[in-house]
């Protein structure tokens, strides 16, 4: 099964090292440093190891921003990984994406990420 993450994330300008839920604007404020509710995904998400197709960089949202109906983790493409970046993808060759047939940086990533 293909695991997908955001269309393309170029981390060279934002200083991030990956697309974890802990840096996503869809996470809801939570007293926990490890888990939180999400505005669009059912159940708790891992702030340290989770990511999904709907990741968008930003500060946590307030709980009143939660969607009335949420999607399952499977529908969102949610995965738990230590690193979800080009260098951990099966399509990655040194500084090159075999799928897109283009140069990429090891710390960037796209929606076609697969392990």
N, C-alpha and C positions, 0 to 999 in steps of 0.2 A: 504494500500500500504506500502511496506517495504521501509524505508528510509535507505540508506546505506552510510557509511563513510569509510575511509581508512581501509584496511585489519586488521591491529591491530596496535595500537599506545600505547606504554608503556611510560608514561610520568614521570616515577620515575627517569629517567636519564637525561631528557632534561629541567626540571624545568617549562615546560608549564602546563597550567591547562585545556586546551582543544585544539581542532583543528580548530580554527577560520581562516577565510580568511586573517586576519591581520598578521598571522604568516606563510602564505603559499608562497612558491617560485613562484607560478603561478600568483600571483597578480602583476599587473604592477605598476610602480611608479606613484604616484598621489599626487597632492597638498592637497587633501582632507584627513582628518583623519578618515572619516566615510565610504566613498565609493570609489571604484576604478574600473578600467577596469581589466579584467582577460585575461591571455594569451590564455585560451582555452574555456572559457564560454562566451556566448553572454550576452550583457547588463552589467550594473554596478553590482558589488558585494558589500555586506556589510562587511566591515573589522572587525566590532565588533560582529556581530551576525551570519554571514554566514559561511557555510562549505559545502563540497561536497566530493564525492568519490575519487577525484583526489588530495586531500590535500597532500602537501609534505612540511615539515618544511624547511624554508630558507628565505633569504632576497628577497625583491621584485625584479622582473625582469625588464629590460628596455623595453620600448614599441616596440622596433624592434624584440623582442622575441615572439611577439604575433603570434598565428597560423593564417594562411590565412583563414581557415574555422573553425568556432567555434561551439561547441555543445550548445544546449539549456540547461537552468538550470535544467529542468526536466530530461534530458538525463544524466546530470552530477550527479544527486542525490542531488542537492543543496537544503539546508534547512536553515531556520532562526530560531535559538534557542539561549536562554541565555547560556545553558550548554548542550553540546553533549558529554557525558562521560558515563561510565558504570553505575554510580549511578542514571542516569536519564533514563536508558533504561528499557523497560518492561521485559527484560530477567534477570534483576539483582536481586539478593538476597544479603543479607549482605556478602560482600566479595566473592561472588560466582556467576558465570554465569550459569543460568539454561539451556541455549541453548548449550553452549560448555561443560557444566558439569565440570567446572574447577574453581579454585580460580582466582579471579581478584581483582584489586585495584579499588576503587570508581572513581579515576581520569583517568583511562585508557579507551580505547574504541576500537571497531572493526567495521568491515564492516556490521555486522548484527544489528547495533543499530536501535531500533524502539521506538517510543513514544506511 
